[in-house]
Amino acid sequence: MRLVDKMRHLKPRLVRVSYGSAVVLGLARGWLKTKPTTSYLLTYLEERCLANCGFCPQAKDSNASLNLLSRVEWPPYPAQEVVERAVNALRRGLLKRACVQVVNRPEGLNQALWLVEHISLGGELPVSVSIPPLGRRGLEAFKRTGAGRVSIALDAANRRVFDEVKGLNAGGPYTWDGHWKALRKALEVFGPGNVTTHLIVGLGETERDLARVIDKLLSIKVLPALFAFTPIPGTRLEALPQPEVASYRRIQLVRHLLVKGIVSLKDLEFNHVGRLVRIKASSEEVMREIESGEPFETSGCPGCNRPFYNEKPGGPLYNYPRPLSRQEVEEALSLLRDVVA
């Protein structure tokens, strides 16, 4: 995208804060079943995003509340107070990092530069930024402010789904090739291991598609994080159901095993409709990973647990924001027994 105002730092009056983060920061009162370990912030704009992602409440054609991102409420608070509280929480170890998420408008990018600089204290404290695809100049601007990690959300697992959900067929500004180019450029600026992307399971792809794109991302040193599609009233995809939990568990396991190098793509067998049917690797090693529960915990930047971003606290839980109980491990295992060799 073309940058405006030479990526100048623009102090915002307000910033949106996820409800759980607001409670941890002392901005709101409430009881949390699981506390977030990252402070999740979203640039505050009174206009909708320039993009038109079918799942997003912020999309330009969405009728959903601008206080929403996924199913979570993000009320606005005074930016200066949020920054001061976030810095204090990071210094005291109440939070492991801050994540600034950016609405795709020039003023959103400019606000994000100010937020990243003042929360990270120029790079002293861990801050991630989730941005639309930018060129080198924009990426370097965020690097200079103190962002230690950057995320550019691919969301879709193949070109067809990308085009339909957030690309040209969706009336959006994004292209599949443009996102991959931006991810590679981000690697040049931030370095391998410091670039993340998101994949949303349940947009119309197959499990084979997801395994292939995860493998490709890992091959260029981009860390993929998994989200479960969440239908939000007022968005274009509000009638699309969430993915089956069993399918999501299979993809979580595949991602975990690929990230750890326990399997390669050739060790994964899929049927004629692209469903995973067998993992051709040491069953003992795979079982150890399942028993640990780690494959089913929230994936993303270090210190990110995103409590209930994709689900209600009563479940079913797609991403566990904490270590699993023994019963929860057994439930996951019961859904995976048929694919473990």
C-alpha positions in Angstrom: 0.0 0.0 0.0 1.1 3.6 -0.5 2.2 5.2 2.8 0.8 8.6 3.8 2.5 11.3 5.8 5.8 9.4 5.5 4.7 7.1 8.2 4.7 9.9 10.8 4.0 9.2 14.4 0.5 10.4 15.3 -0.5 10.4 19.0 -4.0 9.0 19.2 -6.6 10.3 21.6 -8.1 6.9 22.1 -7.0 3.3 21.7 -9.2 0.2 21.7 -8.3 -2.4 24.4 -9.6 -6.0 24.4 -11.9 -6.6 27.4 -9.6 -9.0 29.1 -6.6 -6.8 28.6 -8.6 -3.8 30.1 -9.3 -5.8 33.2 -5.6 -6.8 33.7 -4.6 -3.2 33.1 -7.1 -2.0 35.7 -9.1 0.0 33.1 -12.2 -2.2 33.7 -13.7 -4.3 36.4 -14.5 -7.9 35.8 -13.8 -11.5 36.6 -11.6 -13.4 34.1 -11.7 -17.2 33.8 -8.2 -17.0 32.3 -6.2 -13.8 32.2 -4.5 -12.7 28.9 -0.7 -12.8 29.1 -0.5 -10.2 26.3 -2.0 -6.7 26.3 -4.1 -6.6 23.1 -4.6 -3.1 21.6 -6.3 -2.0 18.5 -6.0 1.4 16.8 -9.1 3.6 17.3 -10.7 5.0 14.2 -14.3 6.2 13.6 -14.1 4.9 10.0 -14.1 1.4 8.9 -11.0 -0.5 7.5 -10.1 0.0 3.9 -10.0 -3.8 3.6 -13.1 -6.0 3.3 -12.3 -9.3 4.9 -15.5 -11.3 5.1 -14.9 -12.5 8.6 -14.0 -9.1 10.2 -16.3 -6.7 12.0 -14.0 -3.8 11.1 -14.4 -4.5 7.3 -15.6 -1.6 5.1 -18.8 -3.4 4.2 -19.5 -4.9 7.6 -22.5 -3.9 9.7 -21.0 -5.2 12.9 -20.0 -3.0 15.8 -16.6 -1.3 15.5 -16.0 -2.3 19.2 -15.6 -5.9 18.0 -12.7 -7.9 16.7 -13.6 -11.5 16.3 -16.1 -12.1 19.2 -14.2 -10.0 21.7 -15.3 -6.5 22.8 -12.6 -3.8 22.4 -13.8 -0.6 24.1 -11.8 2.6 23.7 -9.8 4.2 26.5 -7.5 7.3 26.6 -4.3 6.4 24.8 -1.9 8.0 27.2 -3.4 6.1 30.2 -3.4 2.8 28.3 0.3 3.3 27.4 1.3 4.1 31.0 -0.6 1.1 32.4 0.8 -1.2 29.7 4.4 -0.2 30.4 3.9 -0.6 34.1 2.3 -4.1 33.6 5.1 -5.2 31.4 7.8 -4.0 33.8 6.1 -5.7 36.7 5.7 -9.0 34.8 1.9 -8.9 34.9 2.0 -9.2 31.1 4.6 -10.9 28.8 4.1 -8.6 25.8 1.9 -6.0 24.1 0.4 -6.5 20.7 -0.7 -3.5 18.6 -3.3 -4.4 15.9 -3.8 -2.0 13.1 -6.9 -1.0 11.2 -5.8 -0.6 7.6 -6.1 3.2 7.1 -3.1 5.6 6.9 -4.1 7.2 10.2 -4.2 3.7 11.8 -0.6 3.1 10.8 0.5 6.4 12.0 -1.2 5.9 15.4 0.4 2.4 15.6 3.9 3.9 15.2 3.3 6.1 18.2 1.8 3.3 20.3 4.6 0.9 19.5 7.3 3.5 20.3 5.8 4.5 23.6 4.9 1.1 24.9 8.1 -0.6 23.9 10.1 2.4 25.1 12.1 2.3 21.9 12.6 -1.4 22.0 13.2 -2.0 25.7 9.9 -3.9 26.2 8.5 -6.7 24.1 5.9 -5.4 21.6 4.5 -7.1 18.5 2.6 -5.3 15.7 -0.1 -6.8 13.5 -0.2 -4.8 10.2 -1.5 -4.9 6.6 1.2 -5.8 4.0 3.7 -3.0 3.8 6.9 -2.3 1.8 10.4 -2.1 3.2 10.0 1.6 4.1 6.9 0.9 6.3 8.4 -2.2 7.9 11.6 -0.3 8.7 9.5 2.5 10.3 8.0 -0.1 12.7 11.4 -1.6 13.4 12.8 1.7 14.4 10.0 2.4 16.8 10.8 -0.7 18.8 8.6 -3.4 17.4 10.4 -6.7 18.0 8.0 -8.9 16.0 5.6 -8.2 13.1 2.6 -10.2 11.9 1.0 -10.0 8.5 -2.2 -12.1 8.4 -2.5 -14.4 5.4 -5.7 -15.9 6.9 -6.5 -18.1 3.9 -4.8 -21.4 3.1 -4.9 -21.1 -0.6 -5.2 -18.5 -3.4 -8.9 -19.4 -4.2 -10.1 -18.9 -0.6 -7.9 -15.8 -0.2 -9.5 -14.1 -3.3 -13.0 -15.0 -2.1 -12.6 -14.0 1.5 -10.3 -11.0 1.6 -8.9 -10.4 -1.9 -10.3 -9.0 -5.2 -13.5 -11.0 -5.3 -14.3 -9.8 -1.8 -13.9 -6.2 -2.8 -10.6 -5.9 -0.9 -7.3 -4.4 -1.7 -5.2 -7.5 -1.0 -3.7 -10.2 -3.3 -2.3 -13.6 -2.5 1.1 -12.8 -4.2 1.2 -9.4 -2.4 0.9 -10.9 1.0 3.7 -13.5 0.3 5.9 -10.7 -1.0 5.2 -8.6 2.2 6.0 -11.6 4.4 9.3 -12.1 2.7 10.1 -8.4 2.9 9.3 -8.5 6.6 11.8 -11.3 7.0 14.5 -9.2 5.5 13.7 -6.3 7.9 12.9 -8.2 11.2 14.8 -11.4 10.6 13.8 -15.1 10.6 11.9 -16.1 13.8 10.4 -12.6 14.2 7.7 -12.7 11.6 4.3 -14.3 12.2 1.2 -14.9 10.1 -2.3 -16.1 11.0 -4.3 -18.9 9.3 -8.0 -19.1 9.9 -9.3 -22.7 9.8 -12.8 -23.1 8.4 -12.9 -20.7 5.4 -13.5 -23.4 2.8 -10.0 -24.9 2.5 -9.0 -28.5 3.1 -6.8 -30.0 5.7 -4.3 -30.7 3.0 -4.3 -27.0 2.0 -3.5 -26.0 5.6 -0.7 -28.5 5.9 0.9 -27.4 2.7 0.7 -23.7 3.5 2.1 -24.3 7.1 5.0 -26.2 5.6 5.7 -23.5 3.0 5.6 -20.8 5.7 8.0 -22.7 7.9 10.3 -23.2 5.0 10.8 -19.5 4.7 11.0 -19.0 8.5 7.6 -17.5 9.1 5.7 -18.8 12.2 2.1 -19.6 11.4 -0.5 -19.2 14.2 -4.0 -20.9 14.0 -7.4 -19.3 14.5 -10.7 -21.0 14.3 -13.2 -19.2 12.1 -15.8 -17.4 14.2 -19.0 -16.1 12.6 -19.9 -12.6 13.7 -23.3 -11.1 13.0 -23.1 -8.2 10.6 -20.1 -9.6 8.7 -20.3 -11.1 5.2 -19.5 -14.6 6.5 -21.9 -14.5 9.5 -23.8 -17.6 8.3 -20.7 -19.8 7.9 -20.4 -22.3 10.7 -17.3 -22.8 12.8 -15.0 -25.7 11.9 -15.5 -29.1 13.4 -13.4 -29.5 16.6 -12.0 -32.8 15.4 -10.7 -31.2 12.2 -9.2 -28.3 14.1 -7.4 -30.7 16.5 -5.9 -32.5 13.5 -4.6 -29.3 12.1 -3.3 -28.1 15.5 -1.4 -31.4 15.7 0.0 -31.1 12.2 1.1 -27.6 12.8 2.8 -28.5 16.1 4.6 -31.5 14.6 5.8 -29.5 11.6 7.0 -26.6 13.7 9.0 -29.0 15.9 10.4 -30.8 12.9 8.9 -34.2 14.1 7.3 -34.8 10.8 7.6 -33.5 7.2 4.8 -33.0 4.7 5.5 -36.4 3.1 4.7 -38.0 6.5 1.1 -36.8 6.2 -1.5 -38.9 4.3 -4.7 -37.3 3.1 -7.8 -38.8 1.5 -9.5 -37.8 -1.7 -11.2 -34.8 -0.1 -8.1 -33.5 1.6 -8.8 -34.8 5.1 -5.9 -36.0 7.2 -6.2 -39.8 7.6 -2.7 -40.8 8.9 0.5 -39.5 10.3 3.3 -41.8 9.2 5.8 -41.1 12.0 6.8 -42.7 15.3 3.5 -43.2 17.1 5.3 -43.0 20.4 6.8 -39.6 19.6 3.5 -38.3 18.3 1.7 -39.6 21.3 4.1 -37.8 23.6 3.3 -34.5 22.0 -0.4 -35.2 22.2 -0.1 -36.1 25.9 1.7 -32.9 26.6 -1.3 -30.9 25.5 0.9 -28.3 23.8 -0.4 -28.7 20.3 -3.8 -27.5 21.4 -2.7 -24.4 23.3 -2.9 -21.0 21.6 -0.2 -20.5 19.0 1.4 -17.2 18.0 4.0 -14.8 19.3 5.8 -15.7 22.6 3.5 -14.9 25.5 0.3 -14.8 23.5 -2.7 -16.8 24.8 -5.7 -14.9 23.4 -8.3 -16.2 25.9 -11.7 -17.0 24.3 -10.9 -15.1 21.1 -12.6 -17.8 19.0 -14.9 -19.4 21.5 -17.2 -18.8 24.5 -15.7 -19.6 27.9 -18.1 -22.5 28.2 -16.6 -24.1 25.1 -15.9 -25.9 23.0 -12.4 -24.5 23.3 -10.5 -24.4 20.0 -7.4 -22.8 21.4 -6.6 -23.4 25.1 -5.3 -20.2 26.7 -3.5 -22.3 29.4 -2.1 -25.8 29.9 -4.7 -28.5 29.4 -6.2 -30.7 32.2 -5.8 -34.4 32.0 -9.5 -34.7 30.9 -9.0 -32.2 28.1 -5.9 -34.1 26.8 -8.0 -37.3 26.8 -10.7 -35.5 24.9 -8.2 -34.3 22.3 -6.7 -37.8 22.0 -10.1 -39.4 21.4 -10.4 -37.2 18.3 -7.0 -38.1 17.0 -6.6 -41.8 17.6 -7.5 -42.7 14.0 -4.6 -40.6 12.5 -1.8 -41.7 14.7 0.1 -44.5 12.9 
